[in-house]
Amino acid sequence: MNFNTAKNVILFLGDGMSIPTIAATRVYLGGEEKSLSFEQFPYTGLSKTYCVDHQTADSACSATAYLGGVKANLGTIGVTAAVKQKNCSAMNMKENQVDSIARLFQLKGKRTGVVTTTRVTHATPAGIYAHTSERDWESDTDVMNFNGDITQCEDIAHQLIFGSTGRNLNVILGLHTQDALLIDLGGGRKNFLPREVQDEDGNSGDRSDGVNLIEEWKRYRESQGQLYEYVWNRERLFNVKENTEYLLGLFQPDHLNYNLERDPQTQPSLEEMTEAALRVLDKPGSSGYFLLVEGGRIDTAHHLSWARKALDETAEFSKAVQKALSLTNQQDTLIVVTSDHAHTMSYAGYAARGSDVFGYAGTASDEDPYTILNYANGPGYKPFMATGQRYVPSLEEMSKTVPPEKNPILSWDSLDNLEFQWPSTVPKKKETHGADDVAIFANGPWSHLFSGVMEENVIPYLIGLASCVSPYIKCEDLHPKLP
């Protein structure tokens, strides 16, 4: 066991990365015997993800748990269960607000950062710095659209730039796309710019208050005499100066594109953003850092029953973990990999070893084939035919190269339509989350603590203990007493 103090902590969060998702990704990567990078970690556990008021968690209440240490109500971030959804007065009460583990690192003089393939104002990254009763209040326009009072309900983007935790983050990297699912290193520029202002790609902002939050971020850095850079594409990210102390990267107006669709010349990968973040955080002579890295597009793909994209995003997430392993020392860096909640995708049937995970598992009792991957609910539902026969997706429908109505008959291993919506038992416009436990993988100092079955909100306490930033335990009490 490693009883060193964890000088550095990296928390990798695979949004919606259920255990079946991990298992199916192994096959996607080459076979049942394959392992993702974090599956090699020496310690594993299970996390119970329910909210205070719902059996199945969303990414908001779960972020409050694994970052803030308390279980909360669905849709709320960084507040206790005393705050109900959309209750502004309750969310503004200091006694109802909880500090994230990142804030504890900041109070100890350590560097902090967040990297995501979603909007930086999305639920997971917002768990680092925001206190809100509504996860969808990402900009002031969102607050008004929900009939909220913008003078009382501070939007999430505003909290990132002006809040005590948000403005002290050394790294904020995020992506965006027009599906409005993802955002700091990440995306979501629209939530930071007024409607009358266009970003570097000619897209208009979404704010109604006329405040340019990107310029406000720059202005604050200058007032503090801090070395900073704002980047919006891969080239600029790769050219960040070595002495940069604060880095803001918003690579899309909304979420980042899926890896299978991104332009590698302009949009960085999660692996590349992770490396860039560590270059800023891990300075010679620094006292340590905390970094949250989110693979957020696993979740958004599952919601649309896009199993192929979900598994590919999981594979990319694994690459980012491997990159962090190669750049850090396990003697002083604790790496924890987990998920916020599960999804309803199942990986089942009696397919032969070596079968394409995107293929058929075999023949059902009605003598028609059925797929290896299926969802309990979602947009992939198809009703029974008038004859009473079950809908079976054809090989043509699952081909990526030609529109379904024009597909030729393809081989059994060609089930690779990127946006084919895998079969669902119950019709839903968006597939739901799953209530089952998710896995925890840990490596480095005090990683043995992350074993067994635990409540999700225990995670930040274990991180705080391992890193000596917890206000509840003295650092000297962590080390074994010599006889």
Secondary structure, DSSP 4 states (H G I P E B T S, - for coil): ---S--SEEEEEEETT--HHHHHHHHHHTT-TT---GGGGSSEEEEEE---SS-SS--HHHHHHHHHHSS---TT-BSB-TTSPTT-HHHHT-GGGB---HHHHHHHTT-EEEEEESSBTTSHHHHHHH--BS-TT--SHHHHHHTT--TTTS--HHHHHHHSTTGGG-SEEEE-B-TTS-----BB-GGGGSBTT-B-TTS-B--BSS---HHHHHHHHHHHTT--EEEE-SHHHHHT--TT--EEEEE-SSSBPPPTTTS-TTTS--HHHHHHHHHHHHS-TT---EEEEEEETHHHHHHHTT-HHHHHHHHHHHHHHHHHHHHHS-TTTEEEEEE-S-EESEEE-S-PPTT--TTSEEEE-TTSSEEESEEEEEETT--PPPTTSPPP---TTTT-SSS-GGGPPP--TT----TT----EEEE-SSPPEE-S-EEEEEESTTGGGG-EEEEGGGHHHHHHHHHT--TTS-GGGGSPPP-
